[in-house]
Protein backbone atom coordinates (compact mmCIF):
# COMPACT_ATOMS: atom_id res chain seq x y z
CA UNK A 1 0.00 0.00 0.00
CA UNK A 2 1.36 3.44 -0.90
CA UNK A 3 1.58 6.21 1.64
CA UNK A 4 -0.21 9.53 1.55
CA UNK A 5 0.98 12.89 2.84
CA UNK A 6 -1.75 14.84 4.64
CA UNK A 7 -1.25 18.55 5.23
CA UNK A 8 -3.18 20.26 8.02
CA UNK A 9 -3.26 23.48 6.01
CA UNK A 10 -4.75 25.82 8.62
CA UNK A 11 -1.99 28.44 9.01
CA UNK A 12 0.63 26.06 7.59
CA UNK A 13 3.73 27.96 6.41
CA UNK A 14 5.25 24.96 4.59
CA UNK A 15 2.44 23.74 2.33
CA UNK A 16 4.39 24.35 -0.88
CA UNK A 17 7.51 22.69 0.51
CA UNK A 18 5.42 19.69 1.59
CA UNK A 19 3.99 19.28 -1.90
CA UNK A 20 7.45 19.65 -3.47
CA UNK A 21 8.86 16.89 -1.20
CA UNK A 22 5.91 14.62 -2.06
CA UNK A 23 6.32 15.33 -5.77
CA UNK A 24 9.99 14.23 -5.61
CA UNK A 25 9.14 11.15 -3.50
CA UNK A 26 6.18 10.09 -5.65
CA UNK A 27 3.67 10.31 -2.78
CA UNK A 28 0.01 11.35 -2.99
CA UNK A 29 -0.98 14.55 -1.14
CA UNK A 30 -4.21 15.62 0.56
CA UNK A 31 -4.38 19.27 1.65
CA UNK A 32 -7.01 19.62 4.38
CA UNK A 33 -8.37 22.97 5.51
CA UNK A 34 -11.55 24.83 6.18
CA UNK A 35 -13.66 25.94 3.27
CA UNK A 36 -12.77 29.63 3.72
CA UNK A 37 -9.21 29.05 2.52
CA UNK A 38 -8.09 28.94 -1.08
CA UNK A 39 -6.33 25.57 -0.86
CA UNK A 40 -6.05 25.35 -4.66
CA UNK A 41 -3.43 28.13 -4.69
CA UNK A 42 -0.78 25.67 -3.52
CA UNK A 43 -1.24 23.30 -6.47
CA UNK A 44 0.55 23.69 -9.80
CA UNK A 45 -1.59 23.66 -12.94
CA UNK A 46 0.24 20.59 -14.25
CA UNK A 47 -0.04 18.56 -11.03
CA UNK A 48 -2.20 15.46 -11.43
CA UNK A 49 -5.40 15.73 -9.40
CA UNK A 50 -6.34 12.06 -8.92
CA UNK A 51 -4.80 8.60 -8.68
CA UNK A 52 -5.81 7.74 -12.23
CA UNK A 53 -3.55 10.50 -13.60
CA UNK A 54 -0.76 10.15 -11.01
CA UNK A 55 2.86 10.56 -12.04
CA UNK A 56 5.21 8.13 -10.27
CA UNK A 57 2.59 7.84 -7.51
CA UNK A 58 2.28 11.62 -7.01
CA UNK A 59 -1.03 13.41 -7.23
CA UNK A 60 -2.61 16.13 -5.10
CA UNK A 61 -6.12 16.96 -4.00
CA UNK A 62 -7.83 19.24 -1.52
CA UNK A 63 -10.17 18.34 1.29
CA UNK A 64 -12.44 21.27 2.20
CA UNK A 65 -13.90 20.92 5.68
CA UNK A 66 -16.43 23.00 7.55
CA UNK A 67 -15.33 25.97 9.59
CA UNK A 68 -14.89 24.90 13.17
CA UNK A 69 -12.36 23.82 15.71
CA UNK A 70 -10.58 20.61 14.74
CA UNK A 71 -12.66 19.97 11.59
CA UNK A 72 -9.55 19.42 9.47
CA UNK A 73 -8.00 17.25 12.20
CA UNK A 74 -10.93 14.84 12.30
CA UNK A 75 -11.19 14.74 8.50
CA UNK A 76 -7.53 13.72 8.34
CA UNK A 77 -7.86 11.08 11.06
CA UNK A 78 -10.88 9.53 9.28
CA UNK A 79 -8.81 8.96 6.14
CA UNK A 80 -5.45 8.11 7.73
CA UNK A 81 -3.77 4.75 7.12
CA UNK A 82 -0.80 3.14 8.84
CA UNK A 83 2.40 4.49 7.29
CA UNK A 84 0.92 7.81 6.14
CA UNK A 85 2.57 11.11 7.10
CA UNK A 86 0.85 14.22 8.47
CA UNK A 87 2.20 17.78 8.52
CA UNK A 88 0.71 19.67 11.45
CA UNK A 89 1.38 22.30 14.10
CA UNK A 90 -1.24 20.71 16.34
CA UNK A 91 0.18 18.44 19.08
CA UNK A 92 -3.27 16.94 19.69
CA UNK A 93 -3.57 15.88 16.05
CA UNK A 94 0.02 14.59 16.11
CA UNK A 95 -0.87 12.41 19.11
CA UNK A 96 -3.87 10.90 17.30
CA UNK A 97 -1.74 10.33 14.19
CA UNK A 98 0.92 8.45 16.17
CA UNK A 99 -1.82 6.37 17.78
CA UNK A 100 -2.98 5.28 14.31
CA UNK A 101 0.49 4.05 13.30
CA UNK A 102 1.28 7.00 11.06
CA UNK A 103 4.02 9.64 11.29
CA UNK A 104 3.63 13.32 12.15
CA UNK A 105 5.98 16.22 11.55
CA UNK A 106 5.71 19.81 12.75
CA UNK A 107 6.16 22.78 10.45
CA UNK A 108 9.59 23.49 11.93
CA UNK A 109 10.76 19.98 11.09
CA UNK A 110 10.26 18.30 14.44
CA UNK A 111 9.25 14.68 13.94
CA UNK A 112 6.78 13.78 16.68
CA UNK A 113 7.64 10.71 18.72
CA UNK A 114 5.45 8.33 20.76
CA UNK A 115 8.01 8.46 23.59
CA UNK A 116 7.61 12.23 24.11
CA UNK A 117 4.14 13.13 22.84
CA UNK A 118 2.46 12.69 26.26
CA UNK A 119 4.86 15.19 27.83
CA UNK A 120 4.23 17.65 25.00
CA UNK A 121 0.47 17.32 25.55
CA UNK A 122 0.94 17.87 29.28
CA UNK A 123 3.00 21.03 28.71
CA UNK A 124 0.37 22.34 26.27
CA UNK A 125 -2.33 21.68 28.87
CA UNK A 126 -0.41 23.45 31.65
CA UNK A 127 0.31 26.48 29.47
CA UNK A 128 -3.37 26.69 28.55
CA UNK A 129 -4.28 26.72 32.27
CA UNK A 130 -1.85 29.60 32.85
CA UNK A 131 -3.37 31.60 29.98
CA UNK A 132 -6.94 30.93 31.17
CA UNK A 133 -5.96 32.28 34.58
CA UNK A 134 -4.79 35.51 32.94
CA UNK A 135 -1.10 34.65 32.81
CA UNK A 136 1.20 34.78 29.85
CA UNK A 137 3.30 32.08 28.27
CA UNK A 138 6.15 32.42 25.83
CA UNK A 139 5.10 32.11 22.21
CA UNK A 140 7.12 30.44 19.48
CA UNK A 141 10.18 32.09 17.97
CA UNK A 142 9.80 33.68 14.56
CA UNK A 143 9.74 31.16 11.72
CA UNK A 144 13.21 31.12 10.18
CA UNK A 145 14.88 29.77 7.05
CA UNK A 146 16.62 27.16 9.25
CA UNK A 147 13.17 25.87 10.27
CA UNK A 148 12.14 25.56 6.63
CA UNK A 149 15.37 23.72 5.72
CA UNK A 150 15.03 21.32 8.69
CA UNK A 151 11.42 20.67 7.72
CA UNK A 152 12.29 19.78 4.12
CA UNK A 153 15.17 17.54 5.21
CA UNK A 154 13.11 15.62 7.78
CA UNK A 155 10.00 15.33 5.61
CA UNK A 156 12.08 13.97 2.73
CA UNK A 157 13.38 11.30 5.11
CA UNK A 158 9.87 10.40 6.35
CA UNK A 159 8.57 10.03 2.79
CA UNK A 160 11.23 7.47 1.85
C-alpha positions as CSV (number, residue, x, y, z in Angstrom):
1,X,0.0,0.0,0.0
2,X,1.4,3.4,-0.9
3,X,1.6,6.2,1.6
4,X,-0.2,9.5,1.6
5,X,1.0,12.9,2.8
6,X,-1.8,14.8,4.6
7,X,-1.3,18.6,5.2
8,X,-3.2,20.3,8.0
9,X,-3.3,23.5,6.0
10,X,-4.7,25.8,8.6
11,X,-2.0,28.4,9.0
12,X,0.6,26.1,7.6
13,X,3.7,28.0,6.4
14,X,5.3,25.0,4.6
15,X,2.4,23.7,2.3
16,X,4.4,24.4,-0.9
17,X,7.5,22.7,0.5
18,X,5.4,19.7,1.6
19,X,4.0,19.3,-1.9
20,X,7.4,19.6,-3.5
21,X,8.9,16.9,-1.2
22,X,5.9,14.6,-2.1
23,X,6.3,15.3,-5.8
24,X,10.0,14.2,-5.6
25,X,9.1,11.2,-3.5
26,X,6.2,10.1,-5.7
27,X,3.7,10.3,-2.8
28,X,0.0,11.4,-3.0
29,X,-1.0,14.5,-1.1
30,X,-4.2,15.6,0.6
31,X,-4.4,19.3,1.6
32,X,-7.0,19.6,4.4
33,X,-8.4,23.0,5.5
34,X,-11.6,24.8,6.2
35,X,-13.7,25.9,3.3
36,X,-12.8,29.6,3.7
37,X,-9.2,29.0,2.5
38,X,-8.1,28.9,-1.1
39,X,-6.3,25.6,-0.9
40,X,-6.0,25.4,-4.7
41,X,-3.4,28.1,-4.7
42,X,-0.8,25.7,-3.5
43,X,-1.2,23.3,-6.5
44,X,0.6,23.7,-9.8
45,X,-1.6,23.7,-12.9
46,X,0.2,20.6,-14.3
47,X,0.0,18.6,-11.0
48,X,-2.2,15.5,-11.4
49,X,-5.4,15.7,-9.4
50,X,-6.3,12.1,-8.9
51,X,-4.8,8.6,-8.7
52,X,-5.8,7.7,-12.2
53,X,-3.5,10.5,-13.6
54,X,-0.8,10.1,-11.0
55,X,2.9,10.6,-12.0
56,X,5.2,8.1,-10.3
57,X,2.6,7.8,-7.5
58,X,2.3,11.6,-7.0
59,X,-1.0,13.4,-7.2
60,X,-2.6,16.1,-5.1
61,X,-6.1,17.0,-4.0
62,X,-7.8,19.2,-1.5
63,X,-10.2,18.3,1.3
64,X,-12.4,21.3,2.2
65,X,-13.9,20.9,5.7
66,X,-16.4,23.0,7.6
67,X,-15.3,26.0,9.6
68,X,-14.9,24.9,13.2
69,X,-12.4,23.8,15.7
70,X,-10.6,20.6,14.7
71,X,-12.7,20.0,11.6
72,X,-9.6,19.4,9.5
73,X,-8.0,17.3,12.2
74,X,-10.9,14.8,12.3
75,X,-11.2,14.7,8.5
76,X,-7.5,13.7,8.3
77,X,-7.9,11.1,11.1
78,X,-10.9,9.5,9.3
79,X,-8.8,9.0,6.1
80,X,-5.4,8.1,7.7
81,X,-3.8,4.7,7.1
82,X,-0.8,3.1,8.8
83,X,2.4,4.5,7.3
84,X,0.9,7.8,6.1
85,X,2.6,11.1,7.1
86,X,0.8,14.2,8.5
87,X,2.2,17.8,8.5
88,X,0.7,19.7,11.5
89,X,1.4,22.3,14.1
90,X,-1.2,20.7,16.3
91,X,0.2,18.4,19.1
92,X,-3.3,16.9,19.7
93,X,-3.6,15.9,16.0
94,X,0.0,14.6,16.1
95,X,-0.9,12.4,19.1
96,X,-3.9,10.9,17.3
97,X,-1.7,10.3,14.2
98,X,0.9,8.5,16.2
99,X,-1.8,6.4,17.8
100,X,-3.0,5.3,14.3
101,X,0.5,4.0,13.3
102,X,1.3,7.0,11.1
103,X,4.0,9.6,11.3
104,X,3.6,13.3,12.2
105,X,6.0,16.2,11.5
106,X,5.7,19.8,12.7
107,X,6.2,22.8,10.4
108,X,9.6,23.5,11.9
109,X,10.8,20.0,11.1
110,X,10.3,18.3,14.4
111,X,9.3,14.7,13.9
112,X,6.8,13.8,16.7
113,X,7.6,10.7,18.7
114,X,5.5,8.3,20.8
115,X,8.0,8.5,23.6
116,X,7.6,12.2,24.1
117,X,4.1,13.1,22.8
118,X,2.5,12.7,26.3
119,X,4.9,15.2,27.8
120,X,4.2,17.7,25.0
121,X,0.5,17.3,25.5
122,X,0.9,17.9,29.3
123,X,3.0,21.0,28.7
124,X,0.4,22.3,26.3
125,X,-2.3,21.7,28.9
126,X,-0.4,23.5,31.7
127,X,0.3,26.5,29.5
128,X,-3.4,26.7,28.6
129,X,-4.3,26.7,32.3
130,X,-1.9,29.6,32.8
131,X,-3.4,31.6,30.0
132,X,-6.9,30.9,31.2
133,X,-6.0,32.3,34.6
134,X,-4.8,35.5,32.9
135,X,-1.1,34.6,32.8
136,X,1.2,34.8,29.9
137,X,3.3,32.1,28.3
138,X,6.1,32.4,25.8
139,X,5.1,32.1,22.2
140,X,7.1,30.4,19.5
141,X,10.2,32.1,18.0
142,X,9.8,33.7,14.6
143,X,9.7,31.2,11.7
144,X,13.2,31.1,10.2
145,X,14.9,29.8,7.1
146,X,16.6,27.2,9.2
147,X,13.2,25.9,10.3
148,X,12.1,25.6,6.6
149,X,15.4,23.7,5.7
150,X,15.0,21.3,8.7
151,X,11.4,20.7,7.7
152,X,12.3,19.8,4.1
153,X,15.2,17.5,5.2
154,X,13.1,15.6,7.8
155,X,10.0,15.3,5.6
156,X,12.1,14.0,2.7
157,X,13.4,11.3,5.1
158,X,9.9,10.4,6.3
159,X,8.6,10.0,2.8
160,X,11.2,7.5,1.9
